[in-house]
Amino acid sequence: MLCYEPDETVPNRFPDRAKECDFAMKVIRANEMGMCFGVKDALTLAHDLEDPTETAIHGELVHNEEVLKDLERRGFQMAPESRRTDLPASPKMLVTAHGISDKERSRLKEAGKQLIDTTCPLVRRVHLAARNLQNKGFFVVVIGKPNHVEVQGIIEDLHNYTVVQNIDDVASYDAPQIGVICQSTTAPSDAARIRSAIEAKNPDKEIRFIDTICEPTRIRQEANRELLEKVEALVVVGGKNSNNTKQLVILAEKRGIPAIHVQTAADLEPAWFTPYSVVGLTAGTSTLDGTIEEVYRALLDLDPTATPSS
């Protein structure tokens, strides 16, 4: 059986879980991980609605499959984010934590929909920064994933912009003023590298950088960095479409630390852990506390030496 050694960074959390076994494999949890306040607020608002059947969610409330299944069971209407332009019959529409553009907000209201807004305030801050830069005459560079719903919501209100996901996307822009913002879940290290590339390719231009990375993302990235100094492998829990969860995996891979991305405890493969004696555990900002705990308990009970069943 997998051994648990008490983690001094989380004092008195699970004092009774030490076990004796034939080999020792230490499981260390990140100091900061899991659901952020924006996601918690969105879920609380959704769960407080008296009649979910009257409400359609505009895309995915959060990028977490377990949460979405629960919302569907409760009666919410939902459609894939690729079909967010569809107008459901329900009189109410719930705007997700990822936000929408003012243009889309107007479209929904003109269609007679009552909006229930769960946009994260830190995402609102990105929208505001982008519009302010545009109003001041800046060409807006958005650091982020072009097809991500948050980025789409930002750029729909812009007319002079580009989206860059990595250094190779950076160009020399035909504009005297360049304003740079970030998708809220951008890895800080990636933002720094892309910002430097923009400055290098656009000398003698006014470049204004506004750091719009959300604090929960920054804190969890830093906690993950600290965790990676202590472990041989990493388990990251989160939805398959969650950008900030993927960033935690990427950070590990850049450090040369093997990482496995799981959505639930059922995704754990015992054989994967065979080479490692110290494993870390972290989770994205849309991951339920209960899911993290289930994965943690499964890790404690995992036997990497077992022969896989055929």
C-alpha positions in Angstrom: 0.0 0.0 0.0 1.0 3.6 -0.5 2.4 5.3 2.5 1.5 8.7 3.7 4.1 10.8 5.5 2.7 13.8 7.4 3.3 17.0 5.4 4.8 19.7 7.6 3.5 22.4 5.3 -0.1 21.4 6.2 0.1 20.9 10.0 -2.6 18.8 11.8 -4.6 18.3 8.6 -4.6 14.5 8.5 -2.7 13.4 11.6 -4.0 9.9 11.6 -3.1 8.8 8.1 0.4 7.5 8.6 0.7 3.9 7.6 3.3 1.1 7.8 4.0 -0.7 4.5 6.7 -2.3 2.5 7.9 0.8 0.8 7.5 4.5 1.4 6.0 7.0 -1.0 5.4 10.5 0.2 2.4 12.5 -0.9 2.7 16.3 -0.6 -0.1 18.7 -1.2 0.4 22.2 -2.6 0.0 24.9 0.0 -2.6 26.7 -2.3 -4.8 24.8 -4.8 -8.3 24.2 -5.9 -11.4 26.4 -6.3 -11.0 30.2 -6.4 -13.5 32.7 -5.0 -14.8 33.5 -8.5 -15.8 29.9 -9.2 -17.3 29.5 -5.7 -19.4 32.6 -6.1 -20.7 31.5 -9.5 -21.6 28.0 -8.1 -23.3 29.5 -5.0 -25.4 31.8 -7.2 -26.4 28.9 -9.5 -27.3 26.7 -6.6 -29.4 29.4 -4.9 -31.7 29.7 -7.9 -35.2 28.3 -7.0 -36.1 26.9 -10.4 -33.1 25.8 -12.5 -35.3 24.6 -15.4 -36.1 28.3 -16.2 -32.4 29.1 -16.7 -30.0 28.3 -19.6 -26.2 28.5 -18.9 -24.4 30.5 -21.5 -21.7 28.0 -22.3 -19.9 26.1 -19.4 -20.4 27.7 -16.0 -16.9 26.5 -15.1 -14.5 24.2 -16.9 -15.1 21.2 -14.7 -17.0 18.1 -16.0 -18.1 17.0 -12.6 -19.7 20.3 -11.8 -21.4 20.5 -15.2 -22.9 17.0 -14.7 -24.3 18.1 -11.4 -25.8 21.3 -12.9 -27.4 19.3 -15.7 -28.9 16.9 -13.1 -30.5 19.8 -11.3 -32.3 20.9 -14.5 -30.2 23.7 -16.0 -30.2 23.9 -19.8 -26.6 23.8 -21.2 -25.0 23.7 -24.6 -21.4 23.4 -25.7 -19.4 26.6 -25.7 -19.1 26.2 -29.5 -22.9 26.9 -29.7 -23.1 29.9 -27.4 -24.7 31.9 -30.2 -27.8 29.7 -30.0 -30.7 31.2 -28.1 -32.6 28.7 -25.9 -36.3 28.9 -25.1 -35.7 29.6 -21.4 -36.4 33.1 -20.2 -33.3 33.4 -18.1 -29.6 33.0 -19.1 -26.8 32.6 -16.7 -23.6 34.3 -17.8 -20.6 32.2 -16.8 -17.6 33.1 -14.6 -15.6 33.6 -17.8 -17.7 36.6 -18.8 -19.1 37.9 -22.1 -18.6 40.9 -24.2 -20.8 44.0 -24.0 -21.8 43.2 -27.6 -23.0 39.7 -26.6 -24.7 41.1 -23.5 -26.7 43.5 -25.7 -27.7 40.7 -28.1 -29.1 38.6 -25.3 -31.0 41.4 -23.7 -32.5 42.4 -27.1 -33.7 38.8 -27.4 -35.6 39.3 -24.2 -33.4 37.3 -21.9 -33.1 38.1 -18.3 -29.4 37.8 -17.4 -28.0 36.3 -14.3 -24.4 37.4 -14.2 -21.7 35.3 -12.5 -18.7 36.9 -14.3 -15.7 36.8 -12.0 -14.7 40.4 -11.0 -11.1 39.7 -12.0 -12.3 38.8 -15.5 -14.3 42.1 -15.5 -11.0 43.8 -14.8 -9.4 42.4 -18.0 -12.4 43.6 -20.1 -12.1 47.1 -18.5 -8.3 47.3 -19.1 -8.7 46.3 -22.8 -11.5 48.8 -23.5 -9.5 51.6 -21.7 -6.5 50.9 -23.8 -8.5 50.9 -27.0 -10.3 54.2 -26.0 -6.8 55.8 -25.5 -5.8 54.8 -29.0 -3.6 51.8 -28.2 -3.4 48.7 -30.4 -4.3 46.0 -28.0 -2.3 42.8 -27.7 -4.1 40.1 -25.6 -1.8 37.4 -24.2 -3.9 34.2 -24.1 -5.5 31.4 -26.0 -7.4 32.7 -29.1 -10.3 30.2 -28.8 -10.8 30.4 -25.1 -14.2 31.7 -24.1 -12.7 34.4 -21.8 -10.5 35.7 -24.6 -13.4 35.7 -27.1 -15.4 37.8 -24.7 -12.6 40.3 -24.4 -11.9 40.7 -28.1 -15.5 40.9 -29.3 -15.6 44.5 -27.9 -12.3 45.5 -29.6 -11.7 46.6 -33.2 -7.9 47.0 -33.3 -6.2 44.0 -31.6 -4.4 40.7 -31.9 -4.1 37.6 -29.7 -0.8 36.0 -29.0 -0.4 32.6 -27.3 3.4 32.2 -27.4 6.5 34.0 -28.4 6.3 32.8 -32.0 3.0 34.7 -32.4 4.6 38.0 -31.6 5.2 40.5 -34.5 6.1 44.0 -35.2 2.9 45.9 -35.1 2.0 48.9 -37.3 1.0 51.1 -34.4 2.8 53.8 -32.4 1.1 52.7 -29.1 0.8 49.1 -28.0 -1.3 48.1 -25.0 -0.7 44.6 -23.6 -3.1 42.7 -21.3 -3.3 39.0 -20.3 -6.0 36.4 -20.1 -6.7 36.1 -16.4 -5.3 32.5 -16.2 -2.1 33.1 -18.1 1.0 31.7 -16.5 3.1 34.7 -15.2 6.3 33.3 -16.6 4.7 33.0 -20.1 3.4 36.6 -19.8 6.9 37.9 -18.9 8.5 36.1 -21.9 5.9 37.3 -24.4 6.0 40.8 -23.0 9.8 40.9 -23.6 9.3 39.6 -27.1 6.8 42.3 -27.9 9.2 45.0 -26.6 12.1 43.5 -28.6 10.1 43.4 -31.9 8.6 46.9 -31.4 11.5 49.2 -30.3 10.9 52.9 -30.1 7.2 52.4 -29.6 5.1 53.2 -26.5 4.3 49.9 -24.9 1.9 49.9 -21.9 1.7 46.6 -20.1 -1.2 46.0 -17.7 -0.9 42.9 -15.6 -4.4 41.4 -15.6 -3.4 37.9 -14.4 -5.7 37.0 -11.5 -4.3 36.6 -8.0 -5.6 33.0 -7.5 -3.8 31.9 -10.6 -0.6 33.6 -9.5 -0.8 32.1 -6.0 -1.4 28.6 -7.3 1.4 28.9 -9.8 3.8 29.9 -7.1 2.6 27.2 -4.8 3.1 24.7 -7.6 6.7 26.0 -8.2 7.5 25.4 -4.5 5.9 22.0 -4.6 7.9 20.9 -7.6 11.1 21.5 -5.7 10.1 18.7 -3.3 8.6 16.0 -5.6 9.5 13.5 -8.3 6.1 13.6 -10.0 2.9 15.6 -9.9 -0.8 14.9 -10.0 -2.9 17.8 -11.2 -6.7 17.6 -10.7 -9.0 19.6 -12.8 -11.4 19.8 -15.9 -9.9 18.8 -19.2 -10.8 22.2 -20.7 -9.5 24.2 -17.7 -6.7 26.6 -18.9 -5.3 27.2 -15.4 -5.2 23.5 -14.7 -3.3 22.8 -17.9 -0.9 25.6 -16.9 0.0 23.7 -13.7 0.8 20.6 -15.8 2.9 22.7 -18.3 4.8 24.2 -15.4 5.8 20.8 -14.2 6.8 19.6 -17.6 9.0 22.7 -18.1 10.8 21.8 -14.8 11.3 18.2 -16.1 8.8 16.8 -13.6 6.5 14.1 -14.9 2.9 15.2 -14.5 -0.5 13.5 -14.9 -3.7 15.4 -15.4 -6.8 13.7 -13.9 -10.4 14.8 -13.5 -11.4 12.4 -10.8 -9.8 9.6 -8.7 -11.0 7.1 -11.3 -8.4 8.5 -13.8 -5.4 7.4 -11.6 -3.3 4.7 -13.1 -1.4 2.7 -10.4 1.4 1.7 -12.8 2.2 5.3 -13.6 3.5 5.9 -10.0 5.9 2.9 -9.9 9.1 4.9 -10.4 8.4 7.6 -7.8 8.9 7.9 -4.0 7.6 11.5 -3.6 4.5 12.7 -5.4 2.9 16.1 -5.3 -0.8 16.9 -5.6 -2.4 20.2 -6.8 -5.6 21.3 -8.5 -7.0 23.9 -10.8 -9.2 26.8 -9.7 -12.5 25.1 -10.8 -11.9 21.9 -8.9 -14.2 20.9 -6.1 -12.7 20.3 -2.7 -14.5 17.0 -2.6 -12.8 15.9 -5.8 -9.4 16.8 -4.5 -10.0 14.9 -1.3 -11.2 11.8 -3.3 -8.0 11.9 -5.4 -5.9 12.4 -2.2 -7.5 9.4 -0.5 -7.1 7.3 -3.7 -3.4 8.1 -3.8 -3.1 7.0 -0.2 -4.7 3.6 -1.1 -2.9 3.2 -4.4 -0.6 0.2 -4.9 1.8 1.0 -7.8 3.3 -2.5 -7.5 0.1 -4.2 -8.4 -0.1 -6.1 -11.7 -2.6 -4.4 -14.1 -5.6 -6.5 -14.9 -5.9 -7.6 -18.5 
